[in-house]
Amino acid sequence: MKKLLIFIYGIIAYCIFLIAFLYAIGFVGNFVVPKTIDSGVEPTLLKAILTNTILLSVFALQHSIMARPKFKEWFTSIFSQAMERSTYVLLSSLALILVYWQWQPITTIVWKVENNIFSIVLIGLFFTGWLIVLLSTFMINHFELFGLVQIFDNLKNKVTPNPKFQTNYLYKLVRHPIMLGFLIVFWATPTMTVGHLFFTLVTTIYIFVAVKYLEEKDLRKSIGKTYEKYQNEVPMIIPFIRGQKQPKI
């Protein structure tokens, strides 16, 4: 019964992730969904900045703390190891949904592309970014990344082994193609408002800081010299910039 409940929990977490992921496309792109990054009643500038800063901080803290090895060790000492990834996915998705729900628009326009061709190019880049994000998850192991492999293995009385280090396809171009996709998504817009720019700048800074000083540090510790060699040969996020020598563990 416990394993069945964990299985159902993981499926629910994945479904909520899918909803949050699909909603993000409309939220950032300003179409289809009822609440977007530029829709809603515009508050005072101070209230918008404070509220949006808190929202993004909640997501960043949850995302960063729960991804650390020490937190994972603590979690699995109390709960089933099969639940760890699903819980991370669930809480990340809920943090995103909170951002969508409470985001305060600042609609002053920073730039607006009037040329139809350039506008179409930017929209094309926007959807290309989302495609890069999605495909990059499958280039490693999408179902393991979002906790489904773990709950299926647990149901079959198996323990999921640690994920293998892989450098398939886009991972030969950059070390973090998922983050590259997100950066393209956030910046590629024909109309950039102050609120959208605030979101983009904060998330861009977070991506580079979290990847360089948290995620890559963990990867060097867990994988060792193989990952150091990968760092030296492949750019972190921006393609065609040679990897720079990294500090030793």
Number of C-alpha atoms within 10 A of each C-alpha: 7 9 18 13 12 20 23 13 17 27 18 14 25 21 14 18 22 13 12 20 17 12 21 19 18 16 21 22 23 17 14 11 14 13 18 23 24 22 16 15 10 14 12 11 13 9 12 18 19 11 16 21 15 14 20 20 16 16 19 17 13 15 18 15 14 19 17 13 12 10 14 16 12 10 16 13 10 8 10 14 18 25 23 22 22 27 19 20 22 23 18 23 23 17 22 20 20 15 20 20 14 14 26 26 23 23 17 12 13 12 13 12 14 10 9 10 10 12 17 14 13 20 17 14 18 24 17 17 24 23 15 19 21 16 17 22 16 13 15 18 14 15 13 19 16 21 24 21 19 26 30 21 16 20 18 10 10 12 15 15 8 7 10 9 11 11 15 12 13 16 20 16 19 25 24 21 26 21 22 22 23 22 22 19 26 21 20 21 24 20 16 21 20 16 23 24 17 16 20 19 15 14 18 18 10 16 17 14 12 16 18 14 10 15 14 19 16 17 14 20 13 12 12 13 13 12 18 21 14 20 20 14 18 22 20 26 23 17 17 11 13 14 20 13 12 15 8 10 10
